[in-house]
Amino acid sequence: MPEVKNPGFNSAQWKDKDAVNEISSASVRDNVTLYVQTNFSAGTLVTFEIKEKDSIDDDNIRVGANNLSSLVDSTGIAKVNWVIDASDIT
């Protein structure tokens, strides 16, 4: 489950590539969607940093210039597809 740190974000889920079914795991070459319900106006650009949180060390997966971004739609949803590459997890 994604950690929601921005007060403008109501909830966040990882879903399948079509943003229909919530998923709990994914692997290299999987196409997943970060699906976020927001309080932002349509057309607002939001950026997401992906980090792996585990008991050993938190890994920066997609941060800084490598982040993911999306425009909020008319219903307040921001969603971005991501094909997980081997370089994302090594």
N, CA, C and O atoms as a GROMACS GRO file, in nm:
protein
  360
    1MET      N    1   0.084  -0.117   0.000
    1MET     CA    2   0.000   0.000   0.000
    1MET      C    3   0.089   0.124   0.000
    1MET      O    4   0.178   0.135   0.084
    2PRO      N    5   0.067   0.216  -0.092
    2PRO     CA    6   0.146   0.340  -0.094
    2PRO      C    7   0.121   0.423   0.031
    2PRO      O    8   0.010   0.428   0.083
    3GLU      N    9   0.225   0.488   0.077
    3GLU     CA   10   0.214   0.578   0.191
    3GLU      C   11   0.177   0.716   0.139
    3GLU      O   12   0.244   0.770   0.051
    4VAL      N   13   0.071   0.772   0.192
    4VAL     CA   14   0.022   0.903   0.149
    4VAL      C   15   0.079   1.009   0.242
    4VAL      O   16   0.047   1.012   0.361
    5LYS      N   17   0.164   1.099   0.188
    5LYS     CA   18   0.228   1.201   0.271
    5LYS      C   19   0.181   1.342   0.240
    5LYS      O   20   0.214   1.434   0.316
    6ASN      N   21   0.106   1.364   0.136
    6ASN     CA   22   0.061   1.496   0.098
    6ASN      C   23  -0.083   1.515   0.144
    6ASN      O   24  -0.167   1.430   0.114
    7PRO      N   25  -0.115   1.623   0.216
    7PRO     CA   26  -0.252   1.642   0.263
    7PRO      C   27  -0.353   1.657   0.149
    7PRO      O   28  -0.474   1.645   0.172
    8GLY      N   29  -0.307   1.684   0.029
    8GLY     CA   30  -0.397   1.692  -0.086
    8GLY      C   31  -0.432   1.557  -0.144
    8GLY      O   32  -0.519   1.546  -0.231
    9PHE      N   33  -0.366   1.452  -0.096
    9PHE     CA   34  -0.394   1.316  -0.142
    9PHE      C   35  -0.484   1.248  -0.038
    9PHE      O   36  -0.451   1.245   0.080
   10ASN      N   37  -0.597   1.194  -0.082
   10ASN     CA   38  -0.689   1.125   0.008
   10ASN      C   39  -0.650   0.980   0.026
   10ASN      O   40  -0.652   0.929   0.138
   11SER      N   41  -0.616   0.914  -0.082
   11SER     CA   42  -0.579   0.772  -0.075
   11SER      C   43  -0.497   0.738  -0.199
   11SER      O   44  -0.501   0.806  -0.300
   12ALA      N   45  -0.422   0.629  -0.186
   12ALA     CA   46  -0.340   0.583  -0.298
   12ALA      C   47  -0.343   0.431  -0.301
   12ALA      O   48  -0.345   0.365  -0.198
   13GLN      N   49  -0.345   0.378  -0.423
   13GLN     CA   50  -0.347   0.232  -0.441
   13GLN      C   51  -0.259   0.196  -0.560
   13GLN      O   52  -0.245   0.274  -0.654
   14TRP      N   53  -0.200   0.078  -0.554
   14TRP     CA   54  -0.138   0.018  -0.672
   14TRP      C   55  -0.246  -0.065  -0.738
   14TRP      O   56  -0.312  -0.146  -0.674
   15LYS      N   57  -0.262  -0.045  -0.869
   15LYS     CA   58  -0.362  -0.122  -0.944
   15LYS      C   59  -0.296  -0.183  -1.067
   15LYS      O   60  -0.180  -0.154  -1.099
   16ASP      N   61  -0.372  -0.269  -1.134
   16ASP     CA   62  -0.321  -0.330  -1.258
   16ASP      C   63  -0.308  -0.223  -1.366
   16ASP      O   64  -0.345  -0.108  -1.345
   17LYS      N   65  -0.255  -0.261  -1.481
   17LYS     CA   66  -0.226  -0.162  -1.586
   17LYS      C   67  -0.349  -0.087  -1.633
   17LYS      O   68  -0.337   0.025  -1.683
   18ASP      N   69  -0.469  -0.146  -1.618
   18ASP     CA   70  -0.592  -0.080  -1.660
   18ASP      C   71  -0.657   0.000  -1.547
   18ASP      O   72  -0.764   0.059  -1.565
   19ALA      N   73  -0.591   0.003  -1.430
   19ALA     CA   74  -0.639   0.076  -1.312
   19ALA      C   75  -0.776   0.026  -1.266
   19ALA      O   76  -0.858   0.103  -1.217
   20VAL      N   77  -0.799  -0.106  -1.281
   20VAL     CA   78  -0.926  -0.165  -1.241
   20VAL      C   79  -0.913  -0.240  -1.109
   20VAL      O   80  -0.988  -0.215  -1.015
   21ASN      N   81  -0.818  -0.333  -1.102
   21ASN     CA   82  -0.804  -0.419  -0.985
   21ASN      C   83  -0.684  -0.379  -0.900
   21ASN      O   84  -0.574  -0.358  -0.952
   22GLU      N   85  -0.705  -0.368  -0.769
   22GLU     CA   86  -0.596  -0.339  -0.678
   22GLU      C   87  -0.501  -0.458  -0.674
   22GLU      O   88  -0.544  -0.574  -0.677
   23ILE      N   89  -0.370  -0.430  -0.666
   23ILE     CA   90  -0.270  -0.536  -0.659
   23ILE      C   91  -0.187  -0.520  -0.532
   23ILE      O   92  -0.179  -0.411  -0.475
   24SER      N   93  -0.127  -0.629  -0.488
   24SER     CA   94  -0.046  -0.624  -0.366
   24SER      C   95   0.101  -0.656  -0.393
   24SER      O   96   0.184  -0.643  -0.303
   25SER      N   97   0.132  -0.698  -0.516
   25SER     CA   98   0.272  -0.724  -0.550
   25SER      C   99   0.289  -0.709  -0.701
   25SER      O  100   0.193  -0.715  -0.778
   26ALA      N  101   0.414  -0.690  -0.740
   26ALA     CA  102   0.447  -0.678  -0.883
   26ALA      C  103   0.593  -0.716  -0.900
   26ALA      O  104   0.670  -0.720  -0.804
   27SER      N  105   0.630  -0.745  -1.024
   27SER     CA  106   0.765  -0.788  -1.057
   27SER      C  107   0.819  -0.709  -1.175
   27SER      O  108   0.747  -0.631  -1.238
   28VAL      N  109   0.945  -0.731  -1.205
   28VAL     CA  110   1.008  -0.668  -1.322
   28VAL      C  111   0.926  -0.700  -1.446
   28VAL      O  112   0.879  -0.813  -1.462
   29ARG      N  113   0.909  -0.602  -1.532
   29ARG     CA  114   0.833  -0.606  -1.656
   29ARG      C  115   0.681  -0.599  -1.637
   29ARG      O  116   0.607  -0.600  -1.735
   30ASP      N  117   0.634  -0.591  -1.512
   30ASP     CA  118   0.491  -0.572  -1.490
   30ASP      C  119   0.455  -0.427  -1.517
   30ASP      O  120   0.533  -0.336  -1.489
   31ASN      N  121   0.337  -0.406  -1.572
   31ASN     CA  122   0.282  -0.273  -1.596
   31ASN      C  123   0.179  -0.247  -1.487
   31ASN      O  124   0.076  -0.313  -1.482
   32VAL      N  125   0.207  -0.152  -1.400
   32VAL     CA  126   0.119  -0.121  -1.287
   32VAL      C  127   0.075   0.024  -1.294
   32VAL      O  128   0.133   0.104  -1.368
   33THR      N  129  -0.028   0.057  -1.218
   33THR     CA  130  -0.080   0.194  -1.213
   33THR      C  131  -0.084   0.242  -1.070
   33THR      O  132  -0.138   0.175  -0.982
   34LEU      N  133  -0.027   0.358  -1.046
   34LEU     CA  134  -0.043   0.426  -0.918
   34LEU      C  135  -0.168   0.511  -0.932
   34LEU      O  136  -0.175   0.600  -1.017
   35TYR      N  137  -0.267   0.485  -0.849
   35TYR     CA  138  -0.400   0.545  -0.858
   35TYR      C  139  -0.424   0.625  -0.730
   35TYR      O  140  -0.430   0.567  -0.621
   36VAL      N  141  -0.436   0.758  -0.741
   36VAL     CA  142  -0.444   0.844  -0.623
   36VAL      C  143  -0.567   0.933  -0.630
   36VAL      O  144  -0.590   1.002  -0.729
   37GLN      N  145  -0.647   0.930  -0.524
   37GLN     CA  146  -0.761   1.020  -0.511
   37GLN      C  147  -0.710   1.147  -0.443
   37GLN      O  148  -0.647   1.140  -0.337
   38THR      N  149  -0.736   1.264  -0.504
   38THR     CA  150  -0.682   1.389  -0.454
   38THR      C  151  -0.791   1.492  -0.427
   38THR      O  152  -0.908   1.473  -0.461
   39ASN      N  153  -0.750   1.602  -0.366
   39ASN     CA  154  -0.835   1.720  -0.348
   39ASN      C  155  -0.799   1.829  -0.448
   39ASN      O  156  -0.847   1.942  -0.436
   40PHE      N  157  -0.715   1.797  -0.545
   40PHE     CA  158  -0.666   1.897  -0.638
   40PHE      C  159  -0.762   1.920  -0.755
   40PHE      O  160  -0.842   1.832  -0.788
   41SER      N  161  -0.753   2.036  -0.814
   41SER     CA  162  -0.834   2.071  -0.931
   41SER      C  163  -0.787   1.996  -1.054
   41SER      O  164  -0.670   1.958  -1.065
   42ALA      N  165  -0.880   1.976  -1.146
   42ALA     CA  166  -0.845   1.912  -1.273
   42ALA      C  167  -0.733   1.989  -1.341
   42ALA      O  168  -0.733   2.112  -1.342
   43GLY      N  169  -0.639   1.917  -1.397
   43GLY     CA  170  -0.527   1.978  -1.467
   43GLY      C  171  -0.406   2.005  -1.380
   43GLY      O  172  -0.301   2.046  -1.431
   44THR      N  173  -0.418   1.983  -1.248
   44THR     CA  174  -0.304   2.003  -1.160
   44THR      C  175  -0.200   1.893  -1.184
   44THR      O  176  -0.234   1.775  -1.189
   45LEU      N  177  -0.075   1.932  -1.200
   45LEU     CA  178   0.032   1.835  -1.218
   45LEU      C  179   0.080   1.789  -1.081
   45LEU      O  180   0.117   1.871  -0.997
   46VAL      N  181   0.079   1.658  -1.060
   46VAL     CA  182   0.131   1.601  -0.935
   46VAL      C  183   0.246   1.507  -0.968
   46VAL      O  184   0.246   1.441  -1.072
   47THR      N  185   0.343   1.502  -0.879
   47THR     CA  186   0.457   1.412  -0.898
   47THR      C  187   0.462   1.312  -0.784
   47THR      O  188   0.424   1.343  -0.671
   48PHE      N  189   0.511   1.195  -0.814
   48PHE     CA  190   0.518   1.086  -0.716
   48PHE      C  191   0.659   1.034  -0.710
   48PHE      O  192   0.723   1.010  -0.813
   49GLU      N  193   0.709   1.017  -0.589
   49GLU     CA  194   0.837   0.951  -0.569
   49GLU      C  195   0.809   0.811  -0.517
   49GLU      O  196   0.730   0.793  -0.424
   50ILE      N  197   0.873   0.713  -0.576
   50ILE     CA  198   0.854   0.574  -0.538
   50ILE      C  199   0.975   0.531  -0.456
   50ILE      O  200   1.090   0.540  -0.500
   51LYS      N  201   0.946   0.483  -0.335
   51LYS     CA  202   1.051   0.434  -0.246
   51LYS      C  203   1.008   0.299  -0.192
   51LYS      O  204   0.890   0.275  -0.166
   52GLU      N  205   1.105   0.211  -0.175
   52GLU     CA  206   1.077   0.082  -0.114
   52GLU      C  207   1.104   0.095   0.035
   52GLU      O  208   1.214   0.130   0.077
   53LYS      N  209   1.003   0.066   0.114
   53LYS     CA  210   1.018   0.073   0.259
   53LYS      C  211   1.027  -0.069   0.312
   53LYS      O  212   0.933  -0.147   0.301
   54ASP      N  213   1.141  -0.101   0.370
   54ASP     CA  214   1.158  -0.234   0.429
   54ASP      C  215   1.237  -0.225   0.558
   54ASP      O  216   1.280  -0.116   0.596
   55SER      N  217   1.257  -0.337   0.624
   55SER     CA  218   1.321  -0.337   0.755
   55SER      C  219   1.471  -0.312   0.750
   55SER      O  220   1.531  -0.276   0.852
   56ILE      N  221   1.534  -0.332   0.634
   56ILE     CA  222   1.679  -0.316   0.623
   56ILE      C  223   1.717  -0.173   0.589
   56ILE      O  224   1.791  -0.108   0.662
   57ASP      N  225   1.665  -0.124   0.479
   57ASP     CA  226   1.700   0.008   0.430
   57ASP      C  227   1.594   0.053   0.331
   57ASP      O  228   1.545  -0.028   0.251
   58ASP      N  229   1.556   0.180   0.335
   58ASP     CA  230   1.460   0.232   0.238
   58ASP      C  231   1.534   0.264   0.109
   58ASP      O  232   1.631   0.339   0.110
   59ASP      N  233   1.487   0.208  -0.002
   59ASP     CA  234   1.552   0.228  -0.130
   59ASP      C  235   1.477   0.331  -0.213
   59ASP      O  236   1.355   0.328  -0.222
   60ASN      N  237   1.551   0.422  -0.274
   60ASN     CA  238   1.494   0.519  -0.367
   60ASN      C  239   1.479   0.453  -0.503
   60ASN      O  240   1.579   0.423  -0.569
   61ILE      N  241   1.355   0.430  -0.545
   61ILE     CA  242   1.328   0.362  -0.671
   61ILE      C  243   1.310   0.463  -0.784
   61ILE      O  244   1.383   0.458  -0.884
   62ARG      N  245   1.216   0.554  -0.770
   62ARG     CA  246   1.190   0.660  -0.868
   62ARG      C  247   1.177   0.792  -0.793
   62ARG      O  248   1.068   0.827  -0.748
   63VAL      N  249   1.288   0.864  -0.779
   63VAL     CA  250   1.288   0.991  -0.706
   63VAL      C  251   1.359   1.098  -0.788
   63VAL      O  252   1.427   1.068  -0.886
   64GLY      N  253   1.343   1.223  -0.747
   64GLY     CA  254   1.409   1.334  -0.817
   64GLY      C  255   1.369   1.339  -0.963
   64GLY      O  256   1.250   1.335  -0.996
   65ALA      N  257   1.467   1.349  -1.051
   65ALA     CA  258   1.442   1.358  -1.195
   65ALA      C  259   1.380   1.230  -1.250
   65ALA      O  260   1.328   1.229  -1.362
   66ASN      N  261   1.384   1.122  -1.174
   66ASN     CA  262   1.329   0.992  -1.216
   66ASN      C  263   1.186   0.969  -1.166
   66ASN      O  264   1.133   0.860  -1.182
   67ASN      N  265   1.124   1.071  -1.106
   67ASN     CA  266   0.991   1.051  -1.047
   67ASN      C  267   0.886   1.027  -1.155
   67ASN      O  268   0.914   1.036  -1.275
   68LEU      N  269   0.766   0.996  -1.112
   68LEU     CA  270   0.652   0.977  -1.203
   68LEU      C  271   0.559   1.095  -1.185
   68LEU      O  272   0.548   1.150  -1.075
   69SER      N  273   0.490   1.136  -1.291
   69SER     CA  274   0.399   1.249  -1.279
   69SER      C  275   0.272   1.225  -1.358
   69SER      O  276   0.268   1.143  -1.450
   70SER      N  277   0.167   1.298  -1.320
   70SER     CA  278   0.037   1.282  -1.383
   70SER      C  279  -0.043   1.410  -1.364
   70SER      O  280  -0.019   1.486  -1.271
   71LEU      N  281  -0.138   1.432  -1.452
   71LEU     CA  282  -0.234   1.541  -1.435
   71LEU      C  283  -0.358   1.487  -1.366
   71LEU      O  284  -0.402   1.375  -1.395
   72VAL      N  285  -0.414   1.564  -1.275
   72VAL     CA  286  -0.538   1.527  -1.208
   72VAL      C  287  -0.652   1.540  -1.308
   72VAL      O  288  -0.660   1.638  -1.382
   73ASP      N  289  -0.742   1.440  -1.310
   73ASP     CA  290  -0.855   1.445  -1.403
   73ASP      C  291  -0.973   1.520  -1.339
   73ASP      O  292  -0.961   1.570  -1.227
   74SER      N  293  -1.085   1.526  -1.409
   74SER     CA  294  -1.201   1.604  -1.362
   74SER      C  295  -1.267   1.545  -1.238
   74SER      O  296  -1.348   1.613  -1.174
   75THR      N  297  -1.235   1.422  -1.202
   75THR     CA  298  -1.292   1.360  -1.082
   75THR      C  299  -1.195   1.364  -0.964
   75THR      O  300  -1.224   1.308  -0.858
   76GLY      N  301  -1.079   1.428  -0.982
   76GLY     CA  302  -0.981   1.437  -0.874
   76GLY      C  303  -0.884   1.321  -0.869
   76GLY      O  304  -0.808   1.307  -0.773
   77ILE      N  305  -0.885   1.238  -0.971
   77ILE     CA  306  -0.797   1.121  -0.975
   77ILE      C  307  -0.670   1.154  -1.053
   77ILE      O  308  -0.674   1.213  -1.161
   78ALA      N  309  -0.558   1.114  -0.996
   78ALA     CA  310  -0.430   1.119  -1.067
   78ALA      C  311  -0.382   0.975  -1.078
   78ALA      O  312  -0.374   0.904  -0.978
   79LYS      N  313  -0.351   0.933  -1.198
   79LYS     CA  314  -0.301   0.796  -1.214
   79LYS      C  315  -0.189   0.795  -1.316
   79LYS      O  316  -0.190   0.868  -1.415
   80VAL      N  317  -0.093   0.711  -1.288
   80VAL     CA  318   0.023   0.702  -1.376
   80VAL      C  319   0.061   0.556  -1.392
   80VAL      O  320   0.071   0.481  -1.295
   81ASN      N  321   0.082   0.516  -1.517
   81ASN     CA  322   0.128   0.380  -1.546
   81ASN      C  323   0.280   0.375  -1.535
   81ASN      O  324   0.350   0.472  -1.563
   82TRP      N  325   0.329   0.260  -1.492
   82TRP     CA  326   0.472   0.239  -1.473
   82TRP      C  327   0.505   0.096  -1.508
   82TRP      O  328   0.452   0.003  -1.448
   83VAL      N  329   0.592   0.076  -1.604
   83VAL     CA  330   0.644  -0.056  -1.635
   83VAL      C  331   0.773  -0.072  -1.553
   83VAL      O  332   0.870   0.001  -1.574
   84ILE      N  333   0.772  -0.166  -1.461
   84ILE     CA  334   0.885  -0.184  -1.371
   84ILE      C  335   1.003  -0.243  -1.448
   84ILE      O  336   0.992  -0.350  -1.509
   85ASP      N  337   1.112  -0.173  -1.445
   85ASP     CA  338   1.234  -0.214  -1.514
   85ASP      C  339   1.332  -0.272  -1.412
   85ASP      O  340   1.327  -0.237  -1.294
   86ALA      N  341   1.420  -0.359  -1.458
   86ALA     CA  342   1.519  -0.419  -1.368
   86ALA      C  343   1.604  -0.312  -1.299
   86ALA      O  344   1.643  -0.329  -1.184
   87SER      N  345   1.631  -0.202  -1.368
   87SER     CA  346   1.711  -0.095  -1.308
   87SER      C  347   1.637  -0.026  -1.194
   87SER      O  348   1.700   0.040  -1.110
   88ASP      N  349   1.504  -0.040  -1.189
   88ASP     CA  350   1.426   0.020  -1.081
   88ASP      C  351   1.447  -0.051  -0.947
   88ASP      O  352   1.426   0.008  -0.841
   89ILE      N  353   1.488  -0.177  -0.952
   89ILE     CA  354   1.498  -0.253  -0.828
   89ILE      C  355   1.637  -0.307  -0.798
   89ILE      O  356   1.654  -0.386  -0.706
   90THR      N  357   1.735  -0.266  -0.875
   90THR     CA  358   1.871  -0.312  -0.847
   90THR      C  359   1.956  -0.200  -0.791
   90THR      O  360   2.073  -0.220  -0.761
   0.00000   0.00000   0.00000
